[in-house]
Amino acid sequence: MNISENVKSFLPDYSGYLPDVRLERRSQQLWKVLSEQPSSSVRKISVNNSEQKAYYRLLNNERVKEEHFVKEASSRTKTLSSGRDLLCIQDTCEVNLSKHKGRLKENSGLGRSDKGQTGHCFKVHPGLVMDANTFSPLGFSHIKIFHRPEDKPDKYQRDYKKQAIEEKESYKWIEVASKSKEILENANSVTFIEDREGDIFEQFARIPDEKFHLLIRSRANRKTKSGNLYGDIESRPIAGNYEIEIPTDNRKKQFKRTAQIELRFGQSDLVCPKYLKKGKCPDSVKVYFISVKEKNTKSKPIHWTLLTTQKVDTYDHALKMVDFYTARWYIEQLFRLLKKQGYGIEETELESGWAIRKLIVMQMTALLKILQMNIAYAHPEGGQPITEVFNDQQIEVLKLLNHKMQGKTLKLQNQFDANGTAWAAWVIGRLGGWKGYQSQGPPGVIVLKRGMDRLNYIIEGIELGKDVYTR
């Protein structure tokens, strides 16, 4: 089984990151199993009782830290980032283990949830790095994992507004962006993409420079030098109109429609809020705004106000920023794969929060292949080269399966270039139960996950057959 240098960039190498060689080898073995059998059950992915115990010992070993796995993942992303224009998408996912609270160990990296429940939750806040031109996922610049202590006072008790930003949970946005700047220092440019929770004045004051930019959805009508942000937007003329197709999404009770969008853009100077101590922040920061507003609809209208530190002075550049922001959807897909029908992290039988936190970092890098396929299918050029995502053995098996999966009509044939990842996504989608019709829409991440499961079972069967034949 040959592995190209491109594929190696997406495979972990724990050499030098863990306390000893034995732990490095065991971690390498566990990651390989997780990539082939996406699951959070150590019992299910272990071939025997001895291997199961070995994985438990690894994850519960106090010498093995989640930071070891985070550093290894970010180092590979650093290698891939050189000379590229990048997007770094941030968001937070809560892992809620309330169903297992009776057997979870106390004081093991777990705390309060968003719902006020205690002692069984932690948060994951990654920086997902993607190529800005192709939206190809490259890895993670940093992964912050944290929990809320059960005895932590509420925001009123803490006098939240008077706290330094470093003492607030919202500092996660600045912290991950700062660490990402170190990892992505050799990139050509980096745009950090965040939802409304990232609309923090201190972040606009600290993070941007000539290479690093912010693109954040506005959370509030901020005060500006000329009045207020929303007033500045309304004072600008409509720069243009365009249409987008809104797909059906039963989970959001959203029906397919063509949305008529009007776009405005311009520049504002955000004024430093009064509650920030003078001297620590500038009196104002310059930003560019893009307003995206749907008109003439009875459905819940699309309405985004985006703030960016990139100079936006043309309609086409404004559209490009809107396109960049839509990439935030992929980090939601990442979280969906970690939970529910993907890896099912909230179903794990591990009893220590620290062990589960280590496991989830390994899972995040293992599931990138599924995200790569999902994105490649929608890309006009077929996404990343197939040799960046699959090894030679997998490609050969996919070629055989592609021939079998082809239908008699053109609609049921794989029309993608065999050198691109979209070609592989078509085959794996079919393996996962997707019918192959364009009218059905592209294969989703859960379908692709099921297809990868089947592909790995097929390859395992081939290897077993070779082993039996040579005896």
N, C-alpha and C positions, 0 to 999 in steps of 0.2 A: 504494500500500500504506500504509494508515494504522496508526499505532502509538499506542495510548492511553497516558496518563500512567502507568497502572498497569503496563503492559507495560514501559515505559521503566525502571522501578525494577529490573527483572531483566536489563537490557541494560547492558553496560559503556560508560563514557564515559571514555576515557583522556586527555581534554583536561587539560593541566596536571600530569599524573602522569609523563610521560616527557620526556627531555631536549629534544626538538624536535617540531614539528608533523608532520614527515614520519614519524617513528617512531610517533607517536600514530595517524596514519591507517593505517599498515601494521598496527599491532596491532589496530585496529578491524576491518580486513579479515580478518585471520587468525582472530580470535574468531568472526566471522560464519561463516566457512567451517567452523570446528570445530563450531559449533552445528548446522550443516546436514549435515555429513558427519563424524560422530564417528569419529575415527581418530587414530593417533599417527604415521602415515606422511606426512611433508610432501610426498613425491613423489606420493602418491595423491590428496591433496586439492588439488594445484596444477593449474590448467588448462593451464599451459605451462611451459617451462623457465625463462623469465624470472621468472614468479611464484614458482616453486620456489626459485630463487636468492635472491629478495627475502626470503622467509620464513626461509631459512637465515641470511641476513645479520642479520635482526632478532634471532633467537634466540641467535645467537653474538656479538652486539654487546655489548662489555663495558660500554658506557654504559647499557644496558638491564638493570636488576636485577630479580630476582624480587620484591623488596620493593615495586617500583612497582606490580606487578599485585596484590599482596596489599593494599596501601593502597587501591587503587581498589575492590576487592571489598568490603572492610570499610566503606568510606564509604557504599556503597549500602545495606548492611545497617543502618548507623546511621540512615539516613533512614527505613527501613521499621520500625524498632524502637520509635519514639516512642509512648508510652502503652499498649504491649502487655504482656501477661504472656508471657514467653518461656522456652523451653528452649534451653540451649546444650550440645550433645553433643560430647564430646571422645573421640578414640581415635587410635591410631597405625597407619599402614599402611607396610609396607616395600616399596619398589620395587627389585626384584632384577634386575639387568641382566647376570647371569652368562653368558648365552648370547652376549653381545656383548663380553665382556671383552677379546678380542684386538684390538679396534679402538677401544675407549674411551680417551679422552685421560687421561693421568695428571694428578693434582692438579686435577681439575675438578669438585669438589663431590661426590665419591663416596668410600665407605669400606666398613668391615666390615659383614657381615650378621649376622643372629641366628644363622646356622648356622656362623659363624666364618670364612666365606669372605671374601676381601679384595678391596678396590679397585673394587667394582662395584655398590654399593647406596647408597640414601639413604632417609630416613624423612620421612613427611608426617604432621603432627599438627594437624588443623584443629579449629576450633570451629564446628560446624554449628548454625545458629540456626533454630529453628522456633517457630511460634505455639503456645503451650501449650494453647489451647482447640481448635484445629483440626488441629494437627500439620502445618500447611502450612510447607514450607521457605521461608525468607526469604533465606538467603545464609550468609556466613561472617563471624564477628566477627574472626577472625584465622586465619592459616594459617602454622604454623611448619614449616619444612623444614630438616633437618639431616642430617649424616652422622657416623659414628664414625671418627675417624682410625685408620689402620692400626696406628700405633705407640702407641695408647692402652693404658696398663697395665690389667690386669684388676682386678676389684673388690677382690681380696685384696691385690694390690700397692699399690692406692690407699688401703688401710685404709678401705673404703667407709663404714662406720658413723660414722667420725669426721669425714668430709667435711661441709662445709656443704652444705645442700640446693641452693644455687645452683651448686655444682660437679658435681652429679649429673645424669644424663640425665633422671631422674624430675622434675626441676625444670620440665620441659615442661608439666606439668599446672598448676602454679602460674603459670608465665609466660603461658600462653594465657588462663587465667582472669583474670589481672590486666589484660592488654591488652583482653580482652573487656569488663571492667568499664568501661573508658574509652569504648569504642565504644557500649556499650549503656546509657550513663548516663541516657538519657531514657526507658528502658523503665519500665513500672510495677513489674515484678518479673522476676527471672531466676533459673532453677534450672539449675545446672551438673550434667550427668549424666555419670558416668564408671564404668568397670569397676573391677575389683579393684586394678589397677595404680595407680589414683588414690587409694587409701586411704593417705594420707600425713598424719601428725599435723600437720606444719607447714602443710598446706593448710587443715585445719580451723581452725587458729589464725589464719591470715592473710586468707582470702578472704571468709568470710561477714559480712554485716551485715544491716540491716533490709530491704534491697532484694534482695541477692544471697545465694543459698542453694546448698548442696551436696546432691547425692543420689548416693551412691557405694555400690557393692557392697562389702561387707566382705571383706577379704583375710585377716585373722588374728583370733585370739581375744585382743583387746586387754585390758590391765589397766584396770579401772574402780575407782572409789572404793568400790564395794560388793563387789568381787571380780574378776570378769572378764565380758566382754561376753556370751559364750555362756551363762554361768550366769545373768546377768540376764534373758536371753531365756527360758530354760527356766523361770524362776521366775514368768513372767507366764502368766496363763490364756489359753486360746484365745479370741480375740475373735470369731471367726466362721469359717464354712466357705463355700466357693463352688466352682463348676465352671468350667473353661475347656476349650475345644476345642484340642487339639494337632494341627496339620496334619501331613501326610506330608512328610518332607524326606529324600529319598534320599541327599543328600550327607552327612547326619549319621546315616544309617541309623535314622531316626526314623519310626515309623508312626503313623497317625492314631489318636487316642484321646481320651477325655474324662478330664481330670485332676481328681481331688478334692483341693482345696487347703485347708489350715488356716492361719490367719493370726494372728500375735501382734504386738503393738506395745507400745512403752513408751519410757522415757527413761533414759539412762545418762550418766555423766560419765567420759570417757576420760582416763586419767592420762598425763601427759607421759612419754615413754620416757626411761630413764636416760641413754642415749647422747647426748641433746640437751643442749647446754650450758645451764646455768641462766641465767635472765634473758632469753633470746631467745624462749622460748615460755612460755605460761601453765602453771601446774601441772596444769590440767585444762581440758577443753572439754566443753560440754553438747551431746549429740546425741540424736536420737530414732531408734530402730531399728524396722524392720518385718521380720518373719520370714515368709517364704512357703515352705511345705513341702508337697510332694505326699505323699499317703498311699495305701496299698492298691494298689500297682502293682509289676509285675515288670520294667517298663522302668526305665531310668535315671531316678530321680525328680528333679523340679524342686526345688531348694532354694536360695533366695536369702536372704541377710541384707543388708538395705539400711540404710545410715546416712544421715540427713539432718539439716540444721540447721533445716528448717522444723518448726514445732510440730505434732506429730501427736497429737491427743488424742481423735479419734473413729475409728471403724471405717471410715467413708466416706472420711475424709481419708487413712487408711492405704492404702485401695484406690486412691485417686487417685495416690499416690506410686508404687505398683506400676505403674499405667498409664503414668505418666511414664517410668519406667525402661524399659518395653518399647520406647519410642521410640528407644532406643540401636540397635535393629536397623537403623534407616534409615541410620546412618553405615556400617554393614557393607555395605549395598546400594550406597552411594556408592563404597566402595572396590572393590566387585565390578565396578561400571561402569567404573572407571578401568583395571581390569586385565581379563584374560581376554577375554570376548566383547564387551565394551563398547568402550572406546577403545584397549585393548591397549597401554598405555603401555610395557610391558616388551618390546614388539616394535618399538619405534621404531628408525629407522636413524640418528638423531642420534648424534654421536660425543662430544659434550661433556656431562658431567653438569650443568653450569650451564645449558645450553640446555634439557635435558630438564626440569629443575626449573622453569624459566619456563613451559614448555609445559604442565606439569601443573596449574599455578595457573589458567591460562586454561581448561583442560578442566574443572576442577572447577566453575567458574561456568557453563560451557556446558551441562553435563549436568543442571543443576537441574530443567529442564523434565521430564525423564524421571522423576525422583524425585517431582516434584509430581503427575504423573499417577498414579503407583503408589500414593501416599498418598490421593489424591482418590477413587480407586475404592473404597477401604475405608471412606471417611467417609460417615456417614448423610446428610449434606446435600450430598454431591457435591464436597466440597473447595473450593478457591479459585474465585472467579469466573473464567470462561473468558477474560475480557478481561485478567486479570493474567498469563496464561500464553501466549496466542496472539494474533497480530495479525489484523487484519480479513481479509486475504487468506487466511490459514490457516483461519480460521473458515468462510469461504465455501466453500473446497474441502472441508473436513470435512463440511459440510452435504450436499454432493453425494455424497460417499463414504458418508455415513451412510445415505442413501436406497438406495444400491446394496447395502450390506452387510446390510440388514434381511432377516431370514428370514420365512417365512410364518407360523410359529408364534410365540406370545408369548415363548417361551423364547429365541428367536433375534432378538428385537427390542431396540433400545436404549431402556431404560425410564428412563434418567437425565434430569434436567432439562438442557435444552440450554444453560442459562446457567452450568452448573458444569463444572469440569475433568474430572469423572468421565465425563461424556458424551463428551468428546473422547478420553479414555482407552479407552473401549469401541471407538470407531472405529479408533483407532491400534493397539489390541491386535489387532483383526481383520486389519488390514493386515499386522501382524507375524506372522500365522499362528495366532493364538488362535481357537478355534472359537466362542466366545461362550456356551458352556453354563456355567451357574452351578456345576454339579457338577464342572466342570473346574478350578474355582478362578479367582481373578482373574489377569489377564495380569501376568507378572513383568517385572522391569526389562529383561531382555535381549530379551524379546518386544516390549516397548514401544520399545526402541532400534531394533529391526529395522523396526517400524512407522513410526517417525519417519524412518528412512532412505527408505522407500518414499514417504512423504508429501512429502518434500523433492524426490525425483526427479519426482514428479507435478507439483509446483509449477514445477520447473525446465522440464519439458516444456511446461506451459501458457505460461510466459514466452517460451520459444523459439518456440512457435507464433505468439504475438502479434507477436514480432519479425519472423518470416518474412512474416506477413500484411501488415505495414505497409511492407515494402520495395517 
